Amino acid sequence: MSRLTRNALMLFVLLAVDKGLAIVRQVMIARQFDFSKDLDAFNIANNLPDLLFALISGGALALAFIPVLTQILTKEGRPAAWELFSRIANLAFIGTAVLALLVALLADPLVRSEIGVAPGFSGVQQDVVIQLMRLNLIATLIFSISGLVMGSLQANQHFFLPALAPMLYNLGQIFGAVVLSPDKPTVVAGIQLPAFGMGVYGLVYGVILGAVLHLAIQIPGLIKFKFHWSPKIGLNDPNVRRVLKVMIPRLGVMFCIQLMFVVRDNLASRLAEGSVSALTYGWMIQQVPETILGTALGMALLPAISELVALEEREKFRDTIEKCVRILFGLTLPVAVVLGLGLEPLVKVVFDLTAAQADLMMWVTRGFLVGLVGHAILEIAARSYYSQQNAVIPFFSALMTLLVYVSLGLGMYRWLGAPGIALTDTAAYSLQTVVLLVVLNRRMGLRVTLGDTLPRAVLGAAAAGLVVSGLFALLTGRIPAVAVSVSSMLAGGAAFVPFVWKELRSVVRL
């Protein structure tokens, strides 16, 4: 297997474990707080701190940083690469600190304003959001460095510790949910855990703990690759300027993406109690296959295709992109059908929801799952531009996506409620993916096509859907609902595998 294949398969496994922990975390939080006002407040309070993290290091710098760092590693060696890392990390931390201070000072109008994050909440609930948001900014400062450490290790083709970091982040949040938040002790495997009774604030302290662990687990990687920190910024340094040249439009992309989350919660805050949490959990469920398939492949792909760009191997670059697009289309379409049809009984029991809550959450989840194909392939389409240090086209596509999201969402949330917001997400991001691939084909001379993957994926999805639906009709009332859900989804998964076997085999031939 190639290095790209090995890295991708390792990331598939580790990110699957991470998403498993994320689900455990969300289940514990849901059982602790239900679809309550406190939980809605916690979910909305994450928006602006997450925006800062995404802008400064989580997205804007990371994708702009990895291609340049890879090129320097390839042509100039590791000492020059670490010099660049130090300059960018110093700049990121200072920028995050300044913006975090501004958000903390302006938290009140940012929450209460009609164009803020929670205009539909009561005054008491808005007060909770403001306090939680300010605490969340501590974790954002830590992530401003940790996110860049992750990118630097990936540029060195080291993915193991960066893939463990999100697991530690989840464990920190789980600690907050089962130890810091509860009023009564939680018993796990016969062991009674302490209870600090912090309520929803315990969740935020868990986030801060998780951020510390996220950074700490990656420090051995820095030692392995002989990291040397330099107390410099050097805006006149040519390599720093190259990163900033790509970063500025990438920052615009991440601002558009995070603004869509703000718009989503702004609209949801005007709906019935629990709508914000339903959207948060529905998004999380869609992100499980998207992360395991799309993000894992994209993370492994970016350093590899950036190296191909540096070596000017254009034909291999094109073949790699096309193969990845086919793999993701072939796998995500049937997976979306299986989850959309078979998940509801499992969701109801695991999250301890009422019938009405489970129904709302599943319709929201189905709205997001319709866009699973587009979201997954977007991971590849966007990185194909960033590997060439071209961030302008992704920026304009993201701006288009934001405009579609806002204009469509204003009507859809009134018509369909929370599921309408999820469908708005699907429409906007799917359109962005199509635009990026069309431009990639026409402007850059690449020929990314689906070929025979399209009909086989459609047939596989249809077969999987028939199997899941048939087993539900046959088994419902005869065995427990959870068993019906799990067995039907496993059988549906087995049903579509023969149709996309070619794409599965392609994973080990990247």
C-alpha positions as CSV (number, residue, x, y, z in Angstrom):
1,M,0.0,0.0,0.0
2,S,1.1,3.6,-0.7
3,R,1.8,6.0,2.1
4,L,-1.4,7.8,1.3
5,T,-3.4,4.6,1.6
6,R,-1.8,3.7,4.9
7,N,-2.4,7.1,6.3
8,A,-6.0,7.1,5.0
9,L,-6.8,3.7,6.5
10,M,-5.3,4.6,9.9
11,L,-7.3,7.8,9.9
12,F,-10.5,5.9,9.0
13,V,-10.0,3.8,12.1
14,L,-8.9,6.5,14.5
15,L,-11.6,9.0,13.5
16,A,-14.2,6.3,13.8
17,V,-13.1,5.8,17.4
18,D,-13.2,9.5,17.9
19,K,-16.7,9.8,16.5
20,G,-17.7,6.9,18.8
21,L,-16.4,8.9,21.8
22,A,-18.2,11.9,20.5
23,I,-21.5,10.0,20.4
24,V,-20.9,8.7,24.0
25,R,-20.2,12.3,25.0
26,Q,-23.4,13.6,23.4
27,V,-25.5,10.8,24.8
28,M,-24.2,11.5,28.4
29,I,-24.9,15.2,27.9
30,A,-28.3,14.5,26.5
31,R,-29.2,12.2,29.4
32,Q,-27.9,14.8,31.9
33,F,-29.7,17.8,30.5
34,D,-32.4,16.5,28.1
35,F,-33.5,18.9,25.3
36,S,-33.5,21.7,27.9
37,K,-32.9,25.5,27.8
38,D,-29.6,25.0,29.5
39,L,-28.4,22.6,26.8
40,D,-29.7,24.9,24.1
41,A,-27.7,27.7,25.8
42,F,-24.5,25.6,25.9
43,N,-24.8,24.6,22.3
44,I,-25.3,28.2,21.1
45,A,-22.5,29.5,23.4
46,N,-20.0,27.5,21.4
47,N,-20.7,29.4,18.2
48,L,-18.5,32.5,18.4
49,P,-15.5,30.8,20.2
50,D,-15.7,28.0,17.5
51,L,-15.7,30.8,14.9
52,L,-12.5,32.3,16.3
53,F,-10.8,28.8,16.4
54,A,-11.8,28.0,12.9
55,L,-10.7,31.4,11.6
56,I,-7.3,31.6,13.3
57,S,-6.0,28.0,13.3
58,G,-8.6,25.4,13.0
59,G,-9.4,26.0,9.4
60,A,-8.0,29.3,8.0
61,L,-4.4,28.7,8.8
62,A,-4.3,24.9,8.8
63,L,-5.2,24.5,5.1
64,A,-3.2,27.5,4.1
65,F,-0.3,26.3,6.2
66,I,0.1,22.7,5.3
67,P,0.8,23.1,1.5
68,V,3.4,25.8,2.1
69,L,5.0,23.8,5.0
70,T,5.0,20.7,2.8
71,Q,6.8,22.5,0.0
72,I,9.4,23.9,2.4
73,L,10.0,20.4,3.9
74,T,10.4,19.0,0.4
75,K,12.8,21.6,-0.9
76,E,14.5,23.2,2.2
77,G,14.3,20.7,5.0
78,R,12.9,20.6,8.5
79,P,14.8,23.5,10.2
80,A,13.3,26.0,7.8
81,A,9.9,24.4,8.2
82,W,10.0,24.8,12.0
83,E,11.1,28.4,11.6
84,L,8.0,29.1,9.6
85,F,5.8,27.2,12.1
86,S,7.1,29.3,15.0
87,R,6.3,32.6,13.1
88,I,2.8,31.5,12.2
89,A,2.0,30.0,15.6
90,N,3.1,33.3,17.3
91,L,1.0,35.3,14.9
92,A,-2.0,33.0,15.5
93,F,-1.9,33.2,19.2
94,I,-1.7,36.9,19.3
95,G,-4.5,37.3,16.8
96,T,-6.7,34.8,18.8
97,A,-6.0,36.6,22.1
98,V,-7.0,40.0,20.6
99,L,-10.2,38.7,19.0
100,A,-11.1,36.7,22.1
101,L,-10.8,39.8,24.3
102,L,-13.1,41.7,21.9
103,V,-15.7,38.9,21.9
104,A,-15.6,38.8,25.8
105,L,-16.2,42.5,26.0
106,L,-18.9,42.5,23.4
107,A,-20.6,39.3,24.4
108,D,-23.8,41.0,25.6
109,P,-24.8,42.6,22.3
110,L,-23.4,39.6,20.3
111,V,-26.0,37.4,22.1
112,R,-29.0,39.7,22.6
113,S,-29.1,41.5,19.2
114,E,-31.6,40.6,16.6
115,I,-28.7,39.6,14.4
116,G,-26.9,38.0,17.3
117,V,-26.6,34.3,18.2
118,A,-29.7,33.9,20.4
119,P,-32.3,36.7,20.0
120,G,-35.2,34.4,20.6
121,F,-34.0,33.3,24.1
122,S,-35.3,34.7,27.3
123,G,-33.2,37.3,29.2
124,V,-32.2,34.7,31.8
125,Q,-31.2,32.2,29.1
126,Q,-29.2,34.9,27.3
127,D,-27.3,35.6,30.5
128,V,-26.3,31.9,30.7
129,V,-25.1,32.0,27.0
130,I,-23.0,35.1,27.7
131,Q,-21.2,33.5,30.7
132,L,-20.6,30.2,29.0
133,M,-19.3,32.0,25.9
134,R,-16.7,33.9,27.8
135,L,-15.5,30.7,29.5
136,N,-15.3,28.9,26.2
137,L,-12.8,31.5,24.9
138,I,-10.1,30.0,27.2
139,A,-10.3,26.8,25.2
140,T,-10.2,28.8,22.0
141,L,-6.8,30.3,23.0
142,I,-5.4,26.8,23.6
143,F,-6.7,25.6,20.3
144,S,-5.1,28.5,18.5
145,I,-1.8,26.6,19.1
146,S,-3.0,23.1,19.1
147,G,-4.6,23.4,15.7
148,L,-1.4,24.5,14.1
149,V,0.6,21.8,15.9
150,M,-1.8,19.3,14.3
151,G,-1.2,20.8,10.8
152,S,2.6,20.8,11.3
153,L,2.6,17.1,12.2
154,Q,0.4,16.3,9.3
155,A,2.8,18.2,6.9
156,N,5.5,15.9,8.3
157,Q,3.2,12.9,7.2
158,H,2.6,12.1,10.9
159,F,-1.1,11.5,11.5
160,F,-1.3,9.2,14.6
161,L,-1.0,11.8,17.4
162,P,-3.1,14.4,15.6
163,A,-5.8,11.8,15.2
164,L,-5.6,11.0,18.9
165,A,-6.0,14.6,19.9
166,P,-9.7,14.8,19.2
167,M,-10.3,11.6,21.3
168,L,-8.6,13.3,24.3
169,Y,-10.8,16.4,23.7
170,N,-13.9,14.2,23.8
171,L,-12.6,12.5,27.0
172,G,-12.2,15.9,28.6
173,Q,-15.8,16.8,27.7
174,I,-17.1,13.4,29.0
175,F,-15.3,14.1,32.3
176,G,-17.2,17.4,32.4
177,A,-20.5,15.6,31.7
178,V,-20.2,12.7,34.2
179,V,-18.1,14.3,37.0
180,L,-18.3,18.1,36.9
181,S,-21.9,18.7,35.9
182,P,-24.1,16.2,37.9
183,D,-25.6,16.9,41.3
184,K,-25.7,13.2,42.0
185,P,-22.8,10.7,41.6
186,T,-22.6,8.7,38.4
187,V,-21.9,5.0,38.6
188,V,-19.8,3.5,35.8
189,A,-18.9,-0.2,35.8
190,G,-19.7,-0.4,39.5
191,I,-17.5,2.6,40.4
192,Q,-19.2,5.7,41.9
193,L,-17.7,8.8,40.4
194,P,-17.7,12.1,42.3
195,A,-20.2,14.8,41.5
196,F,-19.3,18.5,41.6
197,G,-22.8,19.8,40.8
198,M,-21.6,22.6,38.4
199,G,-24.6,22.1,36.1
200,V,-24.1,23.3,32.5
201,Y,-20.9,25.2,33.6
202,G,-19.3,21.8,34.2
203,L,-19.6,21.1,30.5
204,V,-17.6,24.2,29.7
205,Y,-14.9,23.3,32.1
206,G,-14.8,19.9,30.4
207,V,-14.3,21.7,27.1
208,I,-11.3,23.5,28.6
209,L,-9.8,20.3,30.0
210,G,-10.3,18.6,26.6
211,A,-8.5,21.5,24.9
212,V,-5.5,21.1,27.2
213,L,-5.4,17.3,26.5
214,H,-5.7,18.0,22.8
215,L,-2.5,20.0,22.8
216,A,-0.6,17.8,25.3
217,I,-1.0,14.6,23.4
218,Q,0.7,16.1,20.4
219,I,3.8,17.4,22.2
220,P,5.7,14.1,21.8
221,G,5.3,14.5,18.0
222,L,7.0,17.9,18.2
223,I,9.9,16.3,20.1
224,K,10.2,13.5,17.6
225,F,10.5,15.9,14.7
226,K,13.0,18.1,16.6
227,F,10.8,21.1,16.9
228,H,12.5,24.4,17.8
229,W,10.5,27.4,18.8
230,S,11.6,30.9,17.7
231,P,10.1,34.0,19.3
232,K,9.6,35.8,15.9
233,I,6.7,36.8,13.7
234,G,8.4,38.4,10.7
235,L,5.6,39.6,8.5
236,N,8.2,40.5,5.8
237,D,9.5,36.9,5.7
238,P,8.6,35.5,2.2
239,N,7.3,32.2,3.5
240,V,5.1,33.9,6.1
241,R,3.7,36.1,3.3
242,R,3.0,33.0,1.2
243,V,1.0,31.5,4.0
244,L,-0.9,34.8,4.6
245,K,-1.6,35.2,0.9
246,V,-3.5,31.9,1.0
247,M,-4.8,32.4,4.5
248,I,-6.7,35.7,3.9
249,P,-9.2,34.2,1.4
250,R,-9.3,31.0,3.5
251,L,-10.2,33.1,6.5
252,G,-13.1,34.5,4.4
253,V,-14.2,30.9,3.7
254,M,-14.1,29.9,7.4
255,F,-16.0,33.1,8.3
256,C,-18.7,32.2,5.9
257,I,-18.9,28.6,7.2
258,Q,-19.1,29.7,10.9
259,L,-21.6,32.5,10.1
260,M,-23.9,29.8,8.7
261,F,-23.8,28.1,12.1
262,V,-24.7,31.4,13.7
263,V,-27.5,31.9,11.2
264,R,-28.7,28.3,11.9
265,D,-28.9,28.8,15.6
266,N,-30.4,32.3,15.2
267,L,-33.3,30.8,13.2
268,A,-33.6,27.8,15.5
269,S,-33.8,30.0,18.6
270,R,-37.1,31.3,17.2
271,L,-38.6,27.8,17.1
272,A,-39.8,25.5,19.8
273,E,-37.6,24.5,22.8
274,G,-35.2,21.8,21.8
275,S,-34.8,22.8,18.2
276,V,-31.2,24.0,18.7
277,S,-30.2,20.8,20.3
278,A,-32.0,18.7,17.7
279,L,-30.0,20.5,15.0
280,T,-26.8,20.1,17.0
281,Y,-27.3,16.3,17.4
282,G,-28.6,15.8,13.8
283,W,-25.5,17.6,12.5
284,M,-23.3,15.4,14.8
285,I,-24.9,12.2,13.4
286,Q,-24.3,13.3,9.8
287,Q,-20.7,14.2,10.7
288,V,-19.9,10.7,11.8
289,P,-19.8,9.1,8.3
290,E,-18.6,12.5,6.8
291,T,-15.6,12.6,9.2
292,I,-14.8,8.9,9.0
293,L,-14.9,8.9,5.2
294,G,-14.5,12.5,3.9
295,T,-12.4,14.2,6.5
296,A,-10.1,11.2,7.0
297,L,-9.4,10.9,3.3
298,G,-9.0,14.7,2.9
299,M,-6.6,14.9,5.8
300,A,-4.4,12.2,4.4
301,L,-4.7,13.6,0.9
302,L,-3.7,17.2,1.4
303,P,0.0,16.7,2.2
304,A,0.3,14.0,-0.5
305,I,-1.2,16.1,-3.3
306,S,0.7,19.2,-2.1
307,E,3.9,17.2,-2.6
308,L,2.7,16.2,-6.1
309,V,2.1,19.9,-6.8
310,A,5.6,20.8,-5.6
311,L,7.1,18.0,-7.8
312,E,4.8,19.2,-10.7
313,E,3.3,15.7,-11.2
314,R,0.0,17.0,-12.6
315,E,-1.2,13.7,-14.1
316,K,-0.9,11.8,-10.9
317,F,-2.5,14.7,-9.1
318,R,-5.5,14.5,-11.4
319,D,-5.9,10.7,-11.1
320,T,-5.7,10.9,-7.3
321,I,-8.4,13.5,-7.0
322,E,-10.7,11.7,-9.4
323,K,-10.2,8.4,-7.6
324,C,-11.0,10.0,-4.2
325,V,-14.2,11.6,-5.5
326,R,-15.4,8.3,-6.8
327,I,-14.7,6.5,-3.6
328,L,-16.6,9.1,-1.5
329,F,-19.6,9.2,-3.8
330,G,-19.8,5.4,-4.0
331,L,-19.7,5.0,-0.2
332,T,-21.6,8.0,1.2
333,L,-24.8,7.7,-0.9
334,P,-25.7,4.2,0.3
335,V,-24.6,5.1,3.9
336,A,-26.9,8.1,4.0
337,V,-29.9,5.9,2.9
338,V,-29.1,3.2,5.5
339,L,-28.8,5.7,8.4
340,G,-31.8,7.8,7.3
341,L,-34.1,4.7,7.3
342,G,-32.8,2.7,10.1
343,L,-31.6,5.0,12.9
344,E,-34.7,6.3,14.6
345,P,-35.4,3.5,17.2
346,L,-31.7,3.5,18.2
347,V,-31.6,7.3,18.6
348,K,-34.8,7.3,20.7
349,V,-33.4,4.8,23.2
350,V,-29.8,5.9,23.3
351,F,-30.6,9.6,23.8
352,D,-33.5,8.8,26.1
353,L,-35.9,10.9,24.0
354,T,-39.7,11.1,24.0
355,A,-41.4,10.0,20.8
356,A,-41.9,13.6,19.7
357,Q,-38.2,14.5,20.4
358,A,-37.0,11.5,18.5
359,D,-39.2,12.3,15.6
360,L,-37.9,15.9,15.4
361,M,-34.3,14.8,15.7
362,M,-34.6,12.2,13.0
363,W,-36.3,14.5,10.5
364,V,-33.5,17.0,11.1
365,T,-30.9,14.2,10.8
366,R,-32.4,13.1,7.5
367,G,-32.3,16.6,6.2
368,F,-28.6,16.7,6.9
369,L,-28.0,13.2,5.5
370,V,-29.4,14.2,2.1
371,G,-26.3,16.4,1.9
372,L,-23.8,13.7,3.1
373,V,-22.4,13.1,-0.4
374,G,-21.8,16.8,-1.0
375,H,-20.2,17.4,2.4
376,A,-17.8,14.5,2.0
377,I,-16.7,15.3,-1.6
378,L,-16.3,19.0,-0.6
379,E,-13.4,17.8,1.7
380,I,-11.6,16.7,-1.5
381,A,-12.7,19.4,-3.8
382,A,-11.6,22.2,-1.5
383,R,-8.2,20.6,-0.8
384,S,-7.5,20.2,-4.5
385,Y,-7.4,24.1,-4.6
386,Y,-5.5,24.6,-1.4
387,S,-2.8,22.1,-2.4
388,Q,-2.1,24.5,-5.3
389,Q,-2.1,27.5,-2.9
390,N,-5.3,28.8,-4.5
391,A,-7.8,30.0,-2.0
392,V,-9.6,32.6,-4.1
393,I,-12.0,30.2,-5.8
394,P,-13.0,28.4,-2.6
395,F,-13.6,31.8,-1.0
396,F,-16.1,32.9,-3.7
397,S,-17.8,29.5,-3.6
398,A,-18.2,29.8,0.2
399,L,-19.6,33.3,-0.2
400,M,-22.1,31.9,-2.7
401,T,-23.0,29.2,-0.2
402,L,-23.6,31.7,2.6
403,L,-25.9,33.8,0.4
404,V,-27.9,30.7,-0.6
405,Y,-28.0,29.5,3.0
406,V,-29.4,32.8,4.3
407,S,-31.9,33.4,1.5
408,L,-33.2,29.8,1.5
409,G,-33.1,29.4,5.3
410,L,-35.3,32.4,6.0
411,G,-38.1,30.7,4.1
412,M,-37.4,27.1,4.9
413,Y,-37.4,27.5,8.7
414,R,-40.8,29.1,8.6
415,W,-42.2,26.4,6.3
416,L,-40.6,23.2,7.7
417,G,-39.2,24.3,11.1
418,A,-35.8,22.7,12.2
419,P,-35.8,20.1,9.4
420,G,-36.1,23.0,6.9
421,I,-32.9,24.4,8.3
422,A,-31.1,21.1,7.8
423,L,-32.3,20.9,4.2
424,T,-31.0,24.4,3.7
425,D,-27.6,23.2,4.8
426,T,-27.8,20.3,2.3
427,A,-28.8,22.5,-0.6
428,A,-26.2,25.2,0.0
429,Y,-23.2,22.9,0.5
430,S,-24.1,20.5,-2.3
431,L,-24.2,23.4,-4.7
432,Q,-20.8,24.6,-3.5
433,T,-19.3,21.1,-4.1
434,V,-20.8,21.0,-7.6
435,V,-19.4,24.5,-8.4
436,L,-15.9,23.6,-7.2
437,L,-15.8,20.4,-9.2
438,V,-17.1,22.1,-12.4
439,V,-14.5,24.9,-12.1
440,L,-11.8,22.3,-11.3
441,N,-12.7,20.5,-14.5
442,R,-12.9,23.5,-16.8
443,R,-10.4,26.0,-15.5
444,M,-7.6,23.8,-14.3
445,G,-7.8,21.2,-17.1
446,L,-8.7,18.3,-14.8
447,R,-11.3,15.7,-15.8
448,V,-13.0,14.7,-12.6
449,T,-15.9,12.4,-13.5
450,L,-18.0,9.8,-11.7
451,G,-18.1,7.3,-14.6
452,D,-19.7,4.0,-13.7
453,T,-19.6,4.8,-10.0
454,L,-22.8,6.8,-10.3
455,P,-25.2,4.0,-11.4
456,R,-23.6,1.4,-9.1
457,A,-23.9,3.8,-6.1
458,V,-27.5,4.5,-6.9
459,L,-28.3,0.8,-7.3
460,G,-26.4,0.0,-4.0
461,A,-28.4,2.7,-2.2
462,A,-31.7,1.4,-3.6
463,A,-30.8,-2.2,-2.6
464,A,-29.8,-1.0,0.9
465,G,-33.0,0.9,1.3
466,L,-35.2,-2.0,0.3
467,V,-33.4,-4.3,2.8
468,V,-33.7,-1.9,5.7
469,S,-37.3,-1.2,5.0
470,G,-38.1,-4.8,4.6
471,L,-36.5,-5.9,7.8
472,F,-38.3,-3.1,9.7
473,A,-41.6,-4.4,8.4
474,L,-40.7,-8.0,9.2
475,L,-39.1,-7.6,12.7
476,T,-41.0,-4.6,14.3
477,G,-43.0,-5.9,17.3
478,R,-41.2,-9.3,17.3
479,I,-37.8,-8.2,18.7
480,P,-36.7,-5.1,20.7
481,A,-36.8,-1.8,18.7
482,V,-33.0,-1.3,19.1
483,A,-32.3,-4.8,17.8
484,V,-34.5,-4.0,14.8
485,S,-32.6,-0.8,14.1
486,V,-29.1,-2.3,14.4
487,S,-29.8,-5.5,12.5
488,S,-31.6,-3.7,9.7
489,M,-28.7,-1.2,9.2
490,L,-26.1,-3.9,9.3
491,A,-28.0,-5.9,6.7
492,G,-28.5,-2.7,4.6
493,G,-24.8,-2.1,4.8
494,A,-24.0,-5.6,3.6
495,A,-26.5,-5.2,0.8
496,F,-24.8,-2.2,-0.9
497,V,-21.2,-3.5,-0.5
498,P,-21.2,-5.7,-3.7
499,F,-22.3,-2.7,-5.8
500,V,-19.4,-0.4,-4.6
501,W,-16.8,-3.1,-4.2
502,K,-14.7,-1.4,-6.9
503,E,-14.6,1.8,-4.8
504,L,-13.7,-0.1,-1.7
505,R,-10.8,-1.8,-3.5
506,S,-9.7,1.6,-4.7
507,V,-9.0,2.7,-1.2
508,V,-6.0,0.4,-1.0
509,R,-4.7,1.6,-4.4
510,L,-4.5,5.3,-3.9
